[in-house]
Amino acid sequence: MKKVAVIGIGQSLRGDDAAGLEAVRRWQEKFPETANRLEVRVEACELPGLALIDLLNDFDAAILVDAVQSAGNPGTIHRLDESDLASFASGSRSAHGWGVAETLHMRNQLTDVEVNIRIIGVEAEQMELGAELSRVVESAIPDLCRVIEEEIHALVQEK
Amino acid sequence: MKNIKVPALARVEGEGGLYIGLKNGKAVEIRLDIYEPPRFFEGFLRDRYLQEVPDITARICGICPVAYQMSAVYALENALGVKISPQVRALRRLMYCGEYIESHALHIYMLQAPDLLGKESVLEVAAEAPDVVKTALRLKKIGNELLKAIGGRSVHPVNVCVGGFYSWPDAKAIKALLPDMEWGLNAAIDTVKLALTLPYPDLEIDYEFVALHHTEEYGVIEGDVLSSNGRKLSISEYENSYIEEHVRHSNALHSRTVDNNTYLVGPLARLNLNHEQLMPRAKNSLQEFGIRLPVKNPYKSLIARSIELVHFYEEAIQLIKEYKPSGPAHLELKLKAGEGSGATEAPRGLLYHRYKIDARGMVQFAKITPPTAQNLPRIEADLFKLTPKIVSLPEAEATLIAEHLVRSYDPCISCATHFLKLKIAEK
């Protein structure tokens, strides 16, 4: 059986950075039938860095849900695939700064094993330490749950 | 969706700025401007129940969460007068081996080696020498697997508590890691060989080295705080001799000794002070490859890390072979008001915690002194030494050498120092 991962990424103590983790948690609650399917596995990853490479190797497809900072309005939901990610690279040269974009780039350089990766990003408003989700991001969570559900159905049908 | 502009993914926040002010070609002012999240964590911990502390402090860093957990549990156990069992202690050391393995593999191959080789990033190395990067990732992964087997997940483990572990890890899962560990030990020895071939800038500094020292094992948990100038203190006396203070340009506190010296914590300090306690193959590597101690070149902390990589693979193998869980995984706590300090050796150096708790086990006060705060004044002092050597070089080249010096410390500011922008100003 092919395996699909739904991976929430973020830092739970840093404001809107927790949006990906929170969205995946609430999607699990709201859509238990999908979340409990045998081929679906749910993962919460706080600051996975390069460990994401190893995690992805276990799956045929993955949905990554993460907070995003771009020029968009807070709460905006971005649906991306890997080829869109080039524009999200941080340009960081610090090994501490391994974001999803750099990690997937590195993965592509090192392996031919294909994983169908979909990325759902939500535009963050603030990433202050200790703060809760901002109101605007909080109110985007139900839509995020719906998008996760749509994406997973699309992936399952594709296979 | 193809053209989203100037974006960055989450968690790439914060900048460290580097300013070198010159007068007649000499450095007169050097500032490393930094934003330091752990200060906020101290406030964040107040009025939390003590068992929440290891889970919260783990989130200070994605690379060294175990260090933050371990210093916290020791400090809180000291506050309660709890003495853990030898089995718990051994498992803590094994967990720490996992952290050192993943952190050092990441630092050596992904951060510092590309700098020394003049590569823009490890992505460039991956394009040219994918096998080297694959080896690096496997070395790192084995550390993460060990953390996962003990802590329940590979980043931010959730099995650590004050008094021990919530449950004993499955012995079968732990032992299953042995073949990978054996591979890792050999790959770590190859890493030492590789480390010795890298081009290191010429810079020797007479540091005061400070590290935990334990007479029977390579200092990581427990022991005394030892300085290369002969000062030896118990961990509970740490704050009598090492002082933190605010400096105007940094949100991070700066540490110094009571006699107003800067000092160095981290791999060079540990190796120079504690090489007698290294595991046999790590110790042999020093001799076999002709590594003379003390190593005083900050860039060569990479070599110290590679020796430690051998040590921690070796120690992990020994601890895995000896792993036999017995007795309770954690002690039942008897709550009481108290105060306690704890320190362990994070991969980047001594990490000190102190907590006051009330009779309900709620945190009233928390103090966390990370290795980076202790090393910041030292990094600035190193840059003073370095500046005359680089001042006549083209600005881009000078910037790079200075940046590399800062990054050789791997300042762990919760992933906050991404771009170091160097500004050289003639006054």
Chai-1 contact restraints between the chains, C-beta under 6 A:
chainA,res_idxA,chainB,res_idxB,connection_type,confidence,min_distance_angstrom,max_distance_angstrom,comment,restraint_id
A,L13,B,R59,contact,1.0,0.0,6.0,A-B,restraint_1
A,D17,B,A10,contact,1.0,0.0,6.0,A-B,restraint_2
A,E46,B,H156,contact,1.0,0.0,6.0,A-B,restraint_3
A,L47,B,G62,contact,1.0,0.0,6.0,A-B,restraint_4
A,L47,B,V155,contact,1.0,0.0,6.0,A-B,restraint_5
A,P48,B,V155,contact,1.0,0.0,6.0,A-B,restraint_6
A,G49,B,G62,contact,1.0,0.0,6.0,A-B,restraint_7
A,A51,B,N144,contact,1.0,0.0,6.0,A-B,restraint_8
A,A51,B,S154,contact,1.0,0.0,6.0,A-B,restraint_9
A,A51,B,V155,contact,1.0,0.0,6.0,A-B,restraint_10
A,D54,B,K141,contact,1.0,0.0,6.0,A-B,restraint_11
A,D66,B,A10,contact,1.0,0.0,6.0,A-B,restraint_12
A,A67,B,A10,contact,1.0,0.0,6.0,A-B,restraint_13
A,Q69,B,A8,contact,1.0,0.0,6.0,A-B,restraint_14
A,S70,B,I4,contact,1.0,0.0,6.0,A-B,restraint_15
A,S70,B,P7,contact,1.0,0.0,6.0,A-B,restraint_16
A,A71,B,K5,contact,1.0,0.0,6.0,A-B,restraint_17
A,D84,B,M1,contact,1.0,0.0,6.0,A-B,restraint_18
A,S87,B,I4,contact,1.0,0.0,6.0,A-B,restraint_19
A,F88,B,P7,contact,1.0,0.0,6.0,A-B,restraint_20
A,F88,B,L9,contact,1.0,0.0,6.0,A-B,restraint_21
A,S90,B,A8,contact,1.0,0.0,6.0,A-B,restraint_22
A,S90,B,V12,contact,1.0,0.0,6.0,A-B,restraint_23
A,S92,B,V12,contact,1.0,0.0,6.0,A-B,restraint_24
A,S92,B,H418,contact,1.0,0.0,6.0,A-B,restraint_25
A,R93,B,S121,contact,1.0,0.0,6.0,A-B,restraint_26
A,S94,B,H418,contact,1.0,0.0,6.0,A-B,restraint_27
A,A95,B,L106,contact,1.0,0.0,6.0,A-B,restraint_28
A,A95,B,M110,contact,1.0,0.0,6.0,A-B,restraint_29
A,A95,B,L111,contact,1.0,0.0,6.0,A-B,restraint_30
A,H96,B,C415,contact,1.0,0.0,6.0,A-B,restraint_31
A,G97,B,V12,contact,1.0,0.0,6.0,A-B,restraint_32
A,G97,B,C415,contact,1.0,0.0,6.0,A-B,restraint_33
A,G97,B,H418,contact,1.0,0.0,6.0,A-B,restraint_34
A,G99,B,L9,contact,1.0,0.0,6.0,A-B,restraint_35
A,G99,B,V12,contact,1.0,0.0,6.0,A-B,restraint_36
A,V100,B,L9,contact,1.0,0.0,6.0,A-B,restraint_37
A,A101,B,L9,contact,1.0,0.0,6.0,A-B,restraint_38
A,M106,B,A126,contact,1.0,0.0,6.0,A-B,restraint_39
A,Q109,B,A126,contact,1.0,0.0,6.0,A-B,restraint_40
A,Q109,B,A127,contact,1.0,0.0,6.0,A-B,restraint_41
A,L110,B,P130,contact,1.0,0.0,6.0,A-B,restraint_42
A,L110,B,K134,contact,1.0,0.0,6.0,A-B,restraint_43
A,M127,B,E13,contact,1.0,0.0,6.0,A-B,restraint_44
A,L129,B,P37,contact,1.0,0.0,6.0,A-B,restraint_45
A,L129,B,F40,contact,1.0,0.0,6.0,A-B,restraint_46
A,G130,B,F44,contact,1.0,0.0,6.0,A-B,restraint_47
